[in-house]
Amino acid sequence: METTPRAFDLAATALPASDRLDERLTASHGKLVRWRQESARSAQLELRRCIQGLRQERADLENLRLGVADTERLLKDTSVAKAWNAKLEEAACQFASVATKQAEAANSARVQICETHRAVEEELGREEEALAARRCSARVAAQGIEQLLGLYRERLGLAISRAAPQTVQIAFTLLDQEEPSREFSLTLGLASSEGYCVLDCSPPVLQLGHLLARLNSNAEAPTALPAFVVGMRKEFKRAARTRM
């Protein structure tokens, strides 16, 4: 899988890159918030089910006690009454054991919810801080690139603008001494498999094919794209002198 040359990032300008970064970070932040909400809801539902089960079992135990009390009044035989008492005590112990376990489970769930909530809050805080730092860095970088492009426009007559996705227009002025405002331009695109390609060049220059081949042969080098732009400026300047 081929990678996009790093040098092309400058030509694409900083403001769209900042927008894409904001979209990705905002999407990551939204997923984290949704995960926290879903986890909290799931834990709360589990806690409610445990509490409802505990209440039901307590009600069952009370009903059992009432039933045994009625039975004791009906039974005159002391041995039978003792047997029922023993069974009642055993059942009460069992219910008490189950109730204790469910109470422990409910308490454990509550502790886990609290711990998860704290962890999510801490992670969210770190993500928000990182997001703010990245946005600040992106704004600073965008301002620096815009200042640099402004200097190029002022001193060299170079202007770079986006023409389409993965495509920029590079225009030069100040090359024709008789007509400094005359524009020399080319449209440079980035194909997925072929590397850079020139979609339009006005006026045509003889060395375009050679300069483009040299750019694609070493496209990942940081100096490849600037060298291509400098070479095209020289060719456009030569074309301006030829017209004179």
C-alpha positions, 0 to 999 in steps of 0.5 A: 500500500503506497503512502501519500508523500509528506511534502504534499501536505504543505500544498494542500493548506493547513485549514482543511487538515485542521478540520479533518483533525477536529472531525476525528477528535470529535468522533473519538470524544463522542464514542467515549461519551457514548461508551460511558453512558451505556456502561452506566446504564447497564450497571444501573439496570443490573443493580435494580435487578439485584434489589428487586430480587432481594425485595422479592425474596424478603417478601417470600420469607415473610410469607413463609413465616406467616404460613408457618405461624398459621401451621403452628396454631393448627398443629398440636403435636409438639414434635411436629411443631419442632420439625416445622420450626427446624425447617423454618430455621433452615429455610430462613438461613438459606434465604438469609444466605441468599439475601446476603450474597445478593446484597454483597453483589449489589454493593460490589456492582455499586462500587464498580459503577463508582470506579468506572465512573471515576475512570471514565471521567479521568479519561474524558478529562485527559482526552479533552485536554489533549484535544484542546492542545491539538487544536491549539497546535493546529491553529498555530501551524495553520497561522505559520503556513499562511504567513509563509505562503503570504511571504511567497506570494509577496516575494516570489509571486507564488500562490497555491490553492486547492482545485479539487481533492488531492489536487492543487493549482500552483500559479506564478507571477512576477516572471514576465518583466514586461507584464509582471501580473501575467500568470504562469500556472499548472495543476498538480494532482496526486494519483493513488498508484501513479504518484504526482501528475500534471493536469494542466500547464499554461504555458507549456514548458519543455522540461515538464516531463523531466521535472515530473519524473524526477519528482515521482522518483523521489516523492517521499523526500521532503525536498522533492516537491519544493525542488519541482516547484522551483524547477517549474518556476525556472521553466516558466521564467525561461518561457517568459524570456523567450516570448520577449 
